[in-house]
Amino acid sequence: MFAIWSETIRRAWNGHGRSVTTIGERNADRIIQSIREMSEQLRPLTASDLKSSAQQHRCSADSIEKTSASATARNRRSIAFACEAIRRGLGVEAYDVQLIAGAAMVDGGIAEMQTGEGKTIAGTIPAIVHALNGQQVHVATTSTYLAERDQRLLKPVFKSLGLTTGLSDADQSVDQKAAAYQCDITYATGYQLGFDYLRDQLGLAARGPRILGRRLRQSLSHPQASSKRVQRSHHVAVIDEVDSVLIDEAMTPLVLSASQSTNQDKTKVVAQWANETVLMMESSTHFVANRDDMSLRLTESGKRFAAEQFGRKAASVNWELARPWNGYITAALRAKHLLKKNVDYVVRDGEIQIVDGPTGRIVPDRQWNEGLHQAVQIIEGVTITEERQTMARISRQRYFGRYALLCGMTGTAGNQSRSWLDTYSMQVHSIPTRLPSQRDELPTQYFASFADKLGYLQSDVAKRQAAGQPILIGTQSIDQTHQVSAALTAAGISHRMLNGLQDQPESELVSIAGRYGSVTVATNMAGRGTDIVPDNHAIAAGGLHVIGIERNLSSRVDRQLLGRAGRQGQPGSGQFLVSANDTLVHRYDPALQSKLSKLCATTANSEWDRQITRLQQTAEREQTEIREAMVRNETQLNLLRHQVA
């Protein structure tokens, strides 16, 4: 189906040495013109006639001749229907660049569109094209907020063509989910799609042969394993922020778990003993913990010490263990020395709630396994819940690999183009901006310490706020939002926080963030999918100014943050601040860390800029290797399962 653009595609190499495709302007203009002419022919139709015409077009999908030329003609007409539906449903005309991006996705490509170019509208095009071809479409987003927003916003667009749309979220009943998946186009987060699939598989297994062991059959009969299958197909997935869903979040497999049937009181006793034992253990002597790579190991001395403590306790207590006793010690050590409050988790409403690293969002219904969640609960003094056992798991690579066709969009796909081809067989297509960018990217400033960085931040923000320029300050964690907020408060600077713990709704804070003189301190949750629109007075003051409190391990995350400013050709600016104790510098370049720690004043340094780029490339290679290893391991496990089945 990508034949619609095949005559216009040429291959190019950008400055980073990566392969991309760009659209030949002359031929693209000709094809866009033909689509717009067909769309103009639909404009006089009444609402009823438009819907009827679209449904006739849909019904003809199975009867047309299966040739490249016929597919091209059909898809162009489908895009024309999409254009008219967008005009009627949203009251806007789709831009040429949105048509190009939408067409690039129709046959499984990734449209690399800059922030503010209208990815939401572009994503409706492949959804409509494939729905009119009779295929069910799943639209995956990075958050429930975005899934709800887009499904609600675009429902009138789809409805005008007689297409139904639904939403699947964690709070729905099985019947509600089944109804959502019966629709032509279903919106959900990427992880929710995966969890719904896992629940379906548990349901199928629960109805399996009686030769399964009694305990296994009982576990598969858990309420999560409903006998009613909700997902009916895996035809097409349109993925918003595709690099976040398929690369950043791919480090974390999708795991469906349920409460264990162990005695809860006995579980608490073991977990509390482990916590008490860990308090007596010394770093280096008994264990070695490294937060940089989240690794932990017991030394021989530590193993002996823990074994002695276990022997003494076991002699007087009747324990019921869910795993070998040393697993409880490891969990307690990880909770105390690797996990950080307001970085990896928050305490809210008397519960431990995990923070999703790539998105910065709090995920209330997620728990760590192997006793780690209970170990954190003990440290924070909240109610200890039952441990959960893994019922089913799948990597995101394997789940999304089930779709007959994958496509997506993002502003930052290109520097992972090799990964897209190797892992998902997806080609990145660089989409030109509608208007030239006016964003002013200021030189990175370097500091000896985080305190020095905050001093600079206070001065810079006060000056810009006085001039009326709205400011977005991007941080690495919830803890950092509090530190930055305290510094701004001390300087008398009014501001708002967007970190998942705020009282105001996210949508309200995003709508305020572009106002004249507004200052917003946010985690990564503001770096993707948030459309911050400066008002006219703010644009006159220079547009949105973005400050990155430190460089991320991935350059894509940095680019996403900067992309909040200067959208659609508007003015805007951005700057990063780097100090010696930043994670990227500390973890990957002790020599640079030493140099920065000796700075007497803030400075810019182009050589250090290049070094930071190299450090990010190193970090990204490491993450790629881990993802590839996960895929290999899962493939091997699946082969073993088939051999013993």
Secondary structure, 3 states (H helix, E strand, C coil): CCHHHHCCEEEEECCCCCEEEEECHHHHHHHHHHHHHHHHHHCCCCHHHHHHHHHHHHHHHHCCCCCHHHHHHHHHHHHHHHHHHHHHHHCCCCCHHHHHHHHHHHCCCEEECCCCCCHHHHHHHHHHHHHHCCCCEEEEECCHHHHHHHHHHHHHHHHCCCCCEEECCCCCCHHHHHHHHCCCEEEEEHHHHHHHHHHHHHHHHHCCCCCCCHHHHHHHCCCCCCCCCCCCCCCEEEEECHHHHHHHHHHCCEEEEEECCCCHHHHHHHHHHHHHHHHCCCECCCEEEECCCCEEEECHHHHHHHHHHHHHHHCCCCCCCCCCHHHHHHHHHHHHHCCCECCCEEEECCEEEEEECCCCEEECCCCCCCCHHHHHHHHHCCCCCCCEEEEEEECHHHHHCCCCEEEEEECCCHHHHHHHHHHHCCCEEECCCCCCCEEEECCCEEECCHHHHHHHHHHHHHHHHHCCCCEEEECCCHHHHHHHHHHHHHCCCCCEEECCCCCCCHHHHHHHCCCCCCEEEECHHHCCCCCCCCCHHHHHCCCCEEEECCCCCCHHHHHHHHCCCCHHHCEEEEEEEEECCCHHHHHHCHHHHHHHHCCCCCECCHHHHHHHHHHHHHHHHHHHHHHHHHHHHHHHHHHHHHHHC
